[in-house]
Amino acid sequence: MSSSARRTVSIAIVDDNSRDRDRLVELLAEYEREHPMQYRVRQYSDGAELLENYQPDHDIILIDIQMEGVDGMRTAAAIRKVDVSVIIIFVTKTAQYATSGYAVQAQNYLLKPVSYFAFQTELTRSLKQLKRQKRASILVGSRIAPRRVDIADIIYIESNKHKITVHTIDDPIVFNGTLKEYEDILIERNFYRSNSGYLINLHHLVAIDGDDCHMSSGEYLKVSRSRKKGLLEALTNYIGGKHL
């Protein structure tokens, strides 16, 4: 991905009221007219729908607190177990339900009916936060034709027979190299060497299933026995917020 390319912001809208979802979509369109941006919106009718096969590929989640079934607070708590980076903004009819948002590291809340001024203020704040999160990047590829990619977009790096494959959310990048040189760079960026052939991004680690790492891409990568304890410790620290 070119460093000059404009990122597409992934936004999830979760509300069991279709009119309230439509209102947020309208506000997004108005914001885009005033502040050019590229975004992708996915709508969910309740918390259970969002949580079903959840993948940590959203940038911002706008979620109603009071919903039938799995409410917004329980949904956010479940998300935080697998995704510590996504920005969560509660949307609610009364502020009293949003006061415990700190427990799930919610950024803020919007009161219904949501005004454009409040929406604009919060979205601008969120986009600035995203820029801080995404700013870090590295050069990958051959020395002749290097590419700059956002570290947050790297799912994992694979080494096989002197070939390095950087698996990103967009496409794989293949070139000659060693995994060690990237491990030295990325170990402080919440990457972990799960075995001799994989350097995984903890942000894209959905779950540890036996001896496999379930990644956000849907792939399962083997973790060696000798490294599993260290991986669990690294993941615990990451989820605990020590990466901030």
C-alpha positions in Angstrom: 0.0 0.0 0.0 1.4 3.4 -0.9 2.0 5.8 2.0 0.2 8.4 -0.1 -3.0 6.3 -0.6 -6.0 7.4 1.4 -7.0 4.8 3.9 -10.6 3.4 3.9 -12.0 3.7 7.4 -14.2 0.7 8.4 -17.2 1.8 10.5 -19.7 -0.6 12.1 -23.2 0.7 13.1 -25.0 -1.5 15.6 -28.5 -0.6 16.5 -31.8 -2.6 16.7 -33.7 0.5 15.4 -33.3 0.9 11.6 -34.2 4.6 11.8 -31.4 5.3 14.2 -29.0 3.3 11.9 -30.2 5.4 8.9 -29.6 8.6 10.9 -26.0 7.7 11.5 -25.5 6.8 7.9 -26.9 10.2 6.9 -24.6 12.0 9.4 -21.6 10.1 7.9 -22.6 11.2 4.4 -22.9 14.8 5.6 -19.5 14.5 7.3 -17.9 13.2 4.1 -19.2 16.2 2.1 -17.5 18.5 4.5 -14.4 16.4 5.3 -13.4 14.2 2.3 -12.7 10.7 3.4 -13.1 7.1 2.3 -15.2 4.9 4.5 -16.9 1.5 4.5 -20.0 1.0 6.6 -21.4 -2.3 7.8 -24.7 -2.3 9.7 -25.8 -4.8 12.3 -29.3 -5.1 13.8 -28.1 -6.2 17.2 -25.0 -7.1 19.3 -25.3 -10.8 18.5 -25.1 -10.2 14.8 -21.9 -8.2 15.2 -20.3 -10.8 17.5 -21.1 -13.7 15.2 -17.8 -14.6 13.5 -16.4 -11.2 14.7 -13.1 -10.2 13.0 -11.0 -7.4 14.3 -11.2 -5.4 11.1 -13.3 -2.5 12.1 -11.8 0.9 12.9 -14.8 2.5 14.6 -17.9 0.9 16.2 -21.0 3.0 16.8 -23.2 0.9 19.1 -26.5 1.4 20.8 -26.4 0.5 24.5 -30.1 -0.5 25.0 -30.8 -3.3 22.6 -32.9 -6.5 22.9 -30.9 -9.7 23.5 -27.1 -8.9 23.7 -27.0 -5.2 24.7 -24.3 -2.7 23.8 -22.3 -3.0 27.0 -22.1 -6.8 26.9 -21.3 -6.7 23.2 -18.4 -4.2 23.8 -17.1 -6.4 26.6 -17.0 -9.4 24.3 -15.3 -7.4 21.6 -12.6 -6.2 23.9 -11.5 -9.8 24.6 -10.4 -10.1 21.0 -9.9 -6.5 19.8 -8.3 -3.9 22.0 -7.7 -1.3 19.3 -11.1 -0.7 17.8 -12.6 2.7 18.8 -16.0 2.1 20.5 -18.5 5.0 20.7 -21.8 4.3 22.5 -25.0 5.8 21.2 -27.7 6.0 23.8 -31.0 7.8 24.8 -29.7 8.6 28.3 -26.2 9.3 29.5 -26.6 7.2 32.7 -26.1 4.0 30.7 -22.9 5.2 29.2 -21.1 6.1 32.4 -19.6 2.7 32.8 -18.1 2.8 29.4 -14.6 3.1 30.9 -14.8 -0.6 31.7 -14.7 -1.5 28.0 -12.4 1.4 27.1 -15.2 3.2 25.1 -13.9 6.5 23.7 -17.1 8.4 24.4 -20.9 8.4 23.8 -23.4 10.2 21.7 -26.9 11.0 22.9 -30.0 10.3 20.8 -31.3 12.0 18.7 -27.7 12.5 17.5 -26.9 16.0 16.4 -24.5 16.7 13.6 -22.4 18.9 15.8 -21.9 16.1 18.4 -21.3 13.5 15.6 -18.8 15.7 13.8 -16.9 16.4 16.9 -16.6 12.8 18.0 -15.8 11.4 14.5 -13.1 14.0 14.0 -11.6 13.0 17.4 -11.8 9.3 16.4 -10.1 9.9 13.0 -7.2 11.7 14.7 -6.9 8.7 17.1 -6.8 6.3 14.1 -4.1 8.3 12.5 -2.0 8.0 15.6 -2.6 4.3 15.7 -1.8 3.8 12.0 1.1 6.1 11.6 3.8 3.6 12.2 5.0 1.9 9.0 7.9 0.0 7.7 9.6 -0.7 4.3 9.2 -4.3 3.0 10.2 -6.0 -0.2 13.4 -6.1 -2.2 16.0 -3.3 -1.9 15.3 -2.5 -5.5 11.6 -2.1 -5.1 10.7 -1.5 -1.5 7.1 -0.9 -0.4 5.9 1.0 2.7 3.1 -0.7 4.6 1.3 0.2 7.8 2.4 -2.0 10.6 -1.2 -2.3 11.6 -2.1 -3.8 8.2 0.4 -6.7 8.6 -1.4 -9.9 9.7 1.8 -12.0 9.9 5.2 -12.5 8.2 6.2 -15.9 7.0 9.6 -17.4 6.2 10.0 -20.3 3.9 13.3 -21.4 2.1 14.9 -17.9 2.3 11.7 -16.3 1.0 9.8 -13.8 3.1 6.1 -13.3 2.6 4.5 -10.3 4.3 0.8 -11.2 4.6 -1.2 -7.9 4.7 -4.9 -7.2 4.8 -4.6 -6.3 1.1 -2.2 -8.7 -0.6 1.0 -10.8 0.1 4.4 -9.3 -0.6 7.1 -11.9 -1.4 10.9 -11.3 -1.5 14.2 -12.6 -0.4 15.1 -12.0 3.2 15.2 -13.3 6.8 12.6 -13.3 9.5 15.1 -12.2 12.1 15.5 -8.7 10.7 11.8 -8.1 10.9 11.5 -9.7 14.4 14.1 -7.2 15.6 12.0 -4.3 14.3 8.5 -5.5 15.2 9.0 -7.2 18.5 8.3 -3.8 20.2 5.2 -3.4 18.0 3.2 -6.3 19.5 4.5 -9.0 17.1 5.5 -12.4 18.4 7.5 -15.2 16.9 5.1 -18.1 17.2 7.5 -20.6 15.6 10.5 -20.7 13.3 8.4 -19.7 10.3 5.9 -17.2 11.6 6.0 -13.7 13.1 2.4 -12.8 14.0 0.8 -9.5 14.7 -1.1 -9.8 18.0 -3.7 -7.3 16.9 -4.7 -9.8 14.2 -4.7 -12.8 16.5 -8.3 -13.8 17.1 -7.8 -16.8 19.3 -5.4 -19.5 20.3 -7.0 -22.9 19.4 -4.9 -25.7 20.7 -1.5 -25.5 18.9 -2.9 -23.0 16.3 -3.1 -19.3 16.1 -6.4 -18.2 14.6 -5.7 -15.1 12.6 -8.1 -12.4 11.4 -7.6 -13.5 7.9 -9.2 -16.9 8.8 -5.9 -18.7 8.6 -4.6 -21.1 11.3 -0.9 -20.9 12.0 1.0 -23.4 14.1 2.6 -22.3 17.4 5.5 -24.4 18.7 5.2 -25.9 22.2 8.3 -24.0 23.4 6.9 -20.7 22.4 3.3 -21.1 23.4 3.7 -20.0 27.0 5.5 -16.8 25.8 2.8 -16.2 23.3 0.1 -16.4 26.0 2.0 -14.0 28.2 2.5 -11.6 25.3 -1.2 -11.8 24.4 -2.2 -11.2 28.1 0.0 -8.1 28.2 -1.4 -6.8 24.9 -5.0 -7.3 25.9 -4.2 -5.8 29.3 -3.3 -2.5 27.7 0.4 -2.5 28.2 0.9 -1.9 24.5 -0.6 1.6 24.8 
